[in-house]
């Protein structure tokens, strides 16, 4: 650890997608004593473009060559999920710290293998890029739950794109099971947020539809097997029930509409683009309202204390953790395994038309 504190920290980038270019490269570069040392993207041409854009001096023909470079201390993995597990495992076995893009893996088996390799290398820092949408509000919500909610009765979450079905859609990697695995739309992001507030689910009952079941890849139409409408319900480990709706085909549906019902109060969290509430990179502009039994169901704004306003600190936290200055809070491999188990349970449930208990192992 002492060597890391003294020398420049050299970071390599494997995969340079939109999030990597927008956040990870520039926000790691601004950390003191950190050097963006090398990049390996899907092609040598795209690697050179990224290197020129950000002043990265080393371009590698492929990710294996990057991981062989003993000068690199840490890697940021910005590929699609199908590569997350093999790259993470190889990087850890090569003695490098790992920041890996969400979703963590294709399924919980891969995620668990990643976590187990991480445990065998406790000197190396591992982090999954966290669900960002609620970061400014999480501490406020947690305080309300601990101080005012009482016992949980029901968590109701509706998340949609607000779009109608588009039968002419080009296939995105998120619609391709070979690239995305068991991950479904925005479900993992919002389940991770729910985990921060209330912990994990203990059971899953899921029903799914694939409305747009064929998508274009160039001139060819391919079958789509990842749902674009999903209903999930079950029990929470802390008690109470939940219901999640996730959809890409409910035209005019809410972008985010979350209700937390307790025995002593109710909280309503919803997308509000006209709000002047706090926000941070990658987060939503949200409004928070509460009511309680003695208010005659009068709604009032939930005040956010300045000290409770969270923000996007992913890259700073990663670098600080490597230097022993803080621990990873968003998101650990342990928590990544939990949301991947929920993802697997959802698929198992809708395919078998049965209830699935959590944890899976």
C-alpha positions as CSV (number, residue, x, y, z in Angstrom):
1,X,0.0,0.0,0.0
2,X,2.9,2.3,0.7
3,X,4.2,2.0,-2.8
4,X,0.7,3.0,-4.2
5,X,0.7,6.1,-2.0
6,X,4.1,7.2,-3.3
7,X,4.0,6.4,-7.0
8,X,1.7,7.5,-9.7
9,X,-1.3,5.2,-10.0
10,X,-1.6,3.9,-13.6
11,X,-5.0,2.9,-14.9
12,X,-5.8,1.0,-18.0
13,X,-9.2,1.1,-19.8
14,X,-10.8,-2.0,-21.4
15,X,-13.8,-0.9,-23.4
16,X,-14.5,2.7,-23.8
17,X,-18.2,3.1,-24.2
18,X,-20.3,6.2,-23.4
19,X,-20.1,6.0,-19.7
20,X,-16.3,5.4,-19.7
21,X,-15.8,8.4,-21.9
22,X,-18.2,10.6,-20.1
23,X,-17.3,9.7,-16.5
24,X,-14.6,7.1,-15.8
25,X,-11.7,8.4,-17.9
26,X,-12.0,12.2,-17.2
27,X,-12.9,11.7,-13.5
28,X,-10.1,9.3,-12.9
29,X,-7.7,11.6,-14.7
30,X,-8.5,14.5,-12.4
31,X,-7.5,12.5,-9.3
32,X,-4.1,13.6,-8.0
33,X,-1.3,11.3,-8.9
34,X,-3.3,9.2,-11.3
35,X,-2.4,8.5,-14.9
36,X,-4.6,7.2,-17.7
37,X,-2.0,4.9,-18.9
38,X,-3.5,2.7,-21.6
39,X,-6.6,1.7,-23.5
40,X,-7.9,-1.4,-25.4
41,X,-11.2,-0.9,-27.1
42,X,-13.0,-3.1,-29.6
43,X,-10.8,-2.1,-32.5
44,X,-7.3,-0.5,-32.7
45,X,-8.9,2.4,-34.6
46,X,-11.4,3.2,-31.8
47,X,-8.6,2.7,-29.2
48,X,-6.5,5.3,-31.0
49,X,-9.4,7.7,-31.1
50,X,-10.0,7.5,-27.4
51,X,-6.3,7.7,-26.7
52,X,-6.0,10.9,-28.7
53,X,-9.1,12.4,-27.2
54,X,-7.9,12.0,-23.6
55,X,-4.1,12.1,-24.0
56,X,-3.6,8.4,-23.2
57,X,-0.2,7.4,-24.4
58,X,-0.5,3.6,-24.7
59,X,-2.8,1.8,-27.1
60,X,-3.0,-2.0,-27.0
61,X,-4.1,-4.3,-29.8
62,X,-6.4,-6.3,-27.3
63,X,-7.3,-6.6,-23.7
64,X,-4.9,-9.5,-23.0
65,X,-1.9,-7.3,-24.0
66,X,-3.1,-4.6,-21.7
67,X,-3.5,-6.9,-18.7
68,X,0.0,-8.3,-19.4
69,X,1.5,-4.8,-18.8
70,X,3.0,-4.9,-15.3
71,X,3.1,-1.1,-15.1
72,X,-0.7,-0.9,-15.0
73,X,-2.0,-0.9,-11.4
74,X,-5.8,-0.9,-12.0
75,X,-8.2,-1.4,-14.8
76,X,-11.6,0.1,-15.6
77,X,-13.8,-2.4,-17.5
78,X,-16.4,-0.6,-19.7
79,X,-17.4,-3.5,-22.0
80,X,-20.9,-5.1,-22.3
81,X,-21.8,-7.6,-19.6
82,X,-20.7,-10.7,-21.5
83,X,-17.1,-9.8,-20.9
84,X,-17.3,-8.6,-17.3
85,X,-16.5,-11.9,-15.6
86,X,-13.6,-13.1,-17.8
87,X,-12.0,-9.7,-17.8
88,X,-12.4,-9.1,-14.0
89,X,-11.1,-12.6,-13.2
90,X,-8.1,-12.2,-15.5
91,X,-7.3,-8.7,-14.1
92,X,-7.4,-9.9,-10.5
93,X,-5.2,-12.8,-11.3
94,X,-2.8,-10.3,-12.9
95,X,-2.7,-8.4,-9.7
96,X,-4.7,-5.4,-10.8
97,X,-7.5,-3.4,-9.0
98,X,-10.8,-3.5,-10.8
99,X,-13.6,-1.0,-11.5
100,X,-16.3,-2.8,-13.6
101,X,-19.3,-1.3,-15.3
102,X,-22.8,-2.3,-14.3
103,X,-24.5,-4.7,-14.6
104,X,-22.0,-6.8,-12.8
105,X,-22.2,-9.9,-14.9
106,X,-24.4,-12.1,-17.2
107,X,-25.8,-14.0,-14.2
108,X,-25.2,-14.7,-10.5
109,X,-22.9,-17.7,-11.2
110,X,-20.5,-15.4,-13.0
111,X,-20.9,-12.7,-10.3
112,X,-20.2,-15.2,-7.5
113,X,-17.1,-16.4,-9.3
114,X,-15.9,-12.7,-9.5
115,X,-16.6,-12.2,-5.8
116,X,-14.7,-15.4,-4.9
117,X,-11.6,-14.5,-6.9
118,X,-11.8,-11.0,-5.2
119,X,-11.8,-12.7,-1.8
120,X,-8.7,-14.6,-2.7
121,X,-7.0,-11.3,-3.5
122,X,-8.0,-9.1,-0.5
123,X,-5.2,-6.6,-1.2
124,X,-6.9,-5.7,-4.5
125,X,-9.8,-3.2,-4.6
126,X,-13.0,-4.2,-6.5
127,X,-15.9,-2.1,-7.3
128,X,-19.0,-2.2,-9.5
129,X,-20.2,1.1,-11.0
130,X,-23.3,1.9,-8.8
131,X,-26.9,2.5,-9.7
132,X,-26.8,6.3,-10.0
133,X,-30.4,7.6,-10.3
134,X,-31.1,8.0,-6.6
135,X,-27.7,8.9,-5.2
136,X,-28.6,12.4,-4.1
137,X,-31.6,11.1,-2.2
138,X,-30.6,7.8,-0.7
139,X,-29.5,9.0,2.7
140,X,-32.6,11.1,3.1
141,X,-34.8,8.1,2.2
142,X,-32.9,5.8,4.6
143,X,-33.3,8.4,7.5
144,X,-37.0,8.6,6.8
145,X,-37.3,4.8,6.8
146,X,-35.4,4.5,10.1
147,X,-37.1,7.3,11.9
148,X,-40.6,7.7,10.5
149,X,-41.8,4.7,8.4
150,X,-42.5,2.2,11.1
151,X,-42.7,-1.3,9.7
152,X,-42.7,-1.8,6.0
153,X,-46.0,-2.7,4.5
154,X,-45.5,-2.4,0.8
155,X,-42.9,-1.1,-1.7
156,X,-44.4,-0.2,-5.1
157,X,-42.1,0.8,-7.9
158,X,-43.1,1.7,-11.5
159,X,-40.2,2.4,-13.9
160,X,-40.8,2.9,-17.6
161,X,-39.3,4.7,-20.6
162,X,-42.7,6.3,-21.3
163,X,-42.4,5.1,-24.9
164,X,-44.8,3.1,-27.1
165,X,-43.7,-0.1,-28.7
166,X,-41.4,0.6,-31.7
167,X,-41.6,-2.3,-34.1
168,X,-38.8,-0.8,-36.2
169,X,-36.3,-0.7,-33.4
170,X,-32.6,-1.5,-34.0
171,X,-31.4,-4.1,-31.7
172,X,-29.3,-2.7,-28.8
173,X,-26.9,-4.8,-26.8
174,X,-29.4,-4.6,-23.9
175,X,-31.9,-6.5,-26.0
176,X,-29.3,-9.2,-26.9
177,X,-29.2,-12.0,-24.4
178,X,-25.8,-13.1,-25.8
179,X,-24.3,-9.8,-24.7
180,X,-26.5,-8.9,-21.7
181,X,-27.3,-12.2,-20.1
182,X,-30.2,-12.3,-17.6
183,X,-30.2,-8.5,-17.2
184,X,-33.5,-6.9,-18.0
185,X,-34.1,-3.3,-18.9
186,X,-33.5,-1.0,-15.9
187,X,-34.5,-3.6,-13.3
188,X,-31.0,-4.1,-11.8
189,X,-30.4,-0.4,-11.3
190,X,-33.6,0.1,-9.4
191,X,-33.4,-3.1,-7.4
192,X,-29.9,-2.0,-6.3
193,X,-31.4,1.3,-5.1
194,X,-34.2,-0.6,-3.2
195,X,-31.5,-2.7,-1.6
196,X,-29.8,0.4,-0.2
197,X,-33.1,1.5,1.4
198,X,-34.8,-1.7,2.6
199,X,-32.5,-4.7,1.9
200,X,-33.1,-7.7,-0.3
201,X,-36.2,-9.5,-1.4
202,X,-36.9,-13.0,0.0
203,X,-39.2,-14.3,-2.7
204,X,-39.9,-13.6,-6.4
205,X,-43.0,-14.1,-8.5
206,X,-42.5,-12.7,-12.0
207,X,-44.5,-12.4,-15.2
208,X,-42.9,-11.1,-18.4
209,X,-43.8,-10.0,-22.0
210,X,-41.7,-9.4,-25.0
211,X,-43.9,-7.1,-27.1
212,X,-41.3,-6.2,-29.6
213,X,-40.0,-9.7,-30.2
214,X,-38.0,-9.0,-33.4
215,X,-35.4,-6.3,-33.9
216,X,-33.2,-5.2,-36.8
217,X,-29.5,-5.8,-36.8
218,X,-28.5,-4.1,-40.1
219,X,-30.8,-5.7,-42.7
220,X,-31.6,-8.8,-40.7
221,X,-34.3,-9.2,-38.1
222,X,-33.4,-11.2,-35.0
223,X,-35.5,-12.7,-32.3
224,X,-35.6,-10.9,-29.0
225,X,-35.9,-13.0,-25.8
226,X,-35.3,-10.3,-23.2
227,X,-38.7,-8.9,-22.0
228,X,-39.7,-5.3,-22.6
229,X,-42.5,-5.5,-20.0
230,X,-42.0,-7.1,-16.6
231,X,-44.1,-7.4,-13.4
232,X,-42.4,-8.7,-10.2
233,X,-43.9,-9.2,-6.8
234,X,-43.0,-10.9,-3.6
235,X,-41.8,-10.5,0.0
236,X,-39.0,-8.4,1.4
237,X,-36.5,-9.8,3.9
238,X,-37.4,-7.1,6.5
239,X,-41.1,-8.0,6.2
240,X,-43.8,-6.5,4.0
241,X,-44.4,-7.0,0.3
242,X,-43.2,-5.4,-3.0
243,X,-44.3,-4.9,-6.6
244,X,-42.1,-3.8,-9.4
245,X,-43.2,-2.8,-12.9
246,X,-40.5,-2.3,-15.5
247,X,-41.4,-1.5,-19.1
248,X,-40.2,-0.1,-22.4
249,X,-43.6,-0.2,-24.0
250,X,-46.1,1.7,-21.8
251,X,-46.5,4.9,-23.8
252,X,-46.9,7.8,-21.4
253,X,-46.0,5.8,-18.4
254,X,-44.0,7.2,-15.5
255,X,-40.2,7.5,-15.8
256,X,-40.0,6.7,-12.1
257,X,-42.8,6.4,-9.5
258,X,-41.9,4.8,-6.2
259,X,-44.1,4.4,-3.1
260,X,-42.9,3.2,0.3
261,X,-45.8,2.4,2.6
262,X,-45.1,1.9,6.3
263,X,-47.3,1.5,9.4
264,X,-46.4,5.1,10.5
265,X,-45.9,6.9,7.2
266,X,-45.8,6.8,3.4
267,X,-43.1,8.2,1.1
268,X,-43.6,9.0,-2.6
269,X,-40.5,9.4,-4.8
270,X,-41.1,10.4,-8.4
271,X,-39.4,11.8,-11.4
272,X,-39.8,15.6,-11.7
273,X,-37.8,17.2,-14.5
274,X,-39.1,20.6,-13.6
275,X,-38.0,20.3,-10.0
276,X,-35.1,22.4,-8.7
277,X,-34.2,19.6,-6.2
278,X,-30.7,18.5,-5.9
279,X,-29.2,16.1,-8.5
280,X,-25.8,14.8,-9.6
281,X,-24.2,13.2,-12.6
282,X,-26.3,10.4,-13.9
283,X,-29.0,10.9,-11.3
284,X,-32.7,11.8,-11.9
285,X,-34.3,15.0,-10.7
286,X,-36.7,13.6,-8.2
287,X,-39.4,14.9,-5.8
288,X,-39.9,13.4,-2.4
289,X,-43.2,13.8,-0.5
290,X,-44.4,12.2,2.7
291,X,-47.6,11.8,4.7
292,X,-48.4,10.2,8.1
293,X,-51.5,9.2,10.1
294,X,-52.0,12.4,12.0
295,X,-51.8,14.6,8.9
296,X,-55.3,13.8,7.5
297,X,-53.4,12.5,4.5
298,X,-51.9,15.9,3.8
299,X,-48.7,15.6,1.7
300,X,-45.6,17.6,2.5
301,X,-42.2,17.9,0.9
302,X,-39.5,15.8,2.5
303,X,-36.7,18.1,3.2
304,X,-33.2,17.1,2.2
305,X,-30.5,18.1,4.6
306,X,-27.4,19.5,2.9
307,X,-25.2,16.9,4.6
308,X,-27.4,14.1,3.3
309,X,-27.1,15.0,-0.4
310,X,-25.2,12.2,-2.1
311,X,-23.3,12.5,-5.4
312,X,-21.4,10.5,-8.0
313,X,-18.1,9.7,-6.4
314,X,-17.3,6.5,-8.2
315,X,-13.9,7.2,-9.6
316,X,-12.8,9.2,-6.5
317,X,-13.9,6.4,-4.2
318,X,-12.1,3.8,-6.3
319,X,-8.8,5.7,-6.2
320,X,-9.1,6.5,-2.5
321,X,-9.8,2.9,-1.7
322,X,-6.7,1.7,-3.5
323,X,-4.7,4.2,-1.5
324,X,-6.3,3.1,1.8
325,X,-8.2,6.3,2.4
326,X,-11.7,4.9,2.4
327,X,-13.8,1.8,1.8
328,X,-16.0,1.0,-1.2
329,X,-19.6,2.0,-0.4
330,X,-21.1,2.0,-3.9
331,X,-21.1,-0.9,-5.0
332,X,-19.3,-3.9,-3.6
333,X,-19.0,-7.2,-5.3
334,X,-21.0,-8.7,-2.4
335,X,-23.9,-6.4,-3.2
336,X,-23.5,-7.0,-6.9
337,X,-24.0,-10.8,-6.3
338,X,-27.2,-10.0,-4.5
339,X,-28.8,-8.0,-7.3
340,X,-27.6,-10.6,-9.8
341,X,-29.3,-13.3,-7.8
342,X,-32.5,-11.3,-7.9
343,X,-32.1,-11.0,-11.7
344,X,-31.7,-14.7,-12.0
345,X,-34.7,-15.4,-9.8
346,X,-36.9,-13.2,-11.9
347,X,-36.0,-15.1,-15.0
348,X,-36.4,-18.5,-13.3
349,X,-39.8,-17.4,-12.0
350,X,-41.4,-16.2,-15.2
351,X,-40.0,-19.2,-17.2
352,X,-41.3,-21.7,-14.6
353,X,-44.4,-19.8,-13.6
354,X,-43.5,-20.4,-10.0
355,X,-42.3,-18.6,-6.9
356,X,-38.5,-18.5,-6.4
357,X,-37.0,-18.1,-2.9
358,X,-34.0,-15.9,-2.2
359,X,-31.1,-16.2,-1.6
360,X,-30.5,-18.7,-4.3
361,X,-27.5,-20.2,-2.5
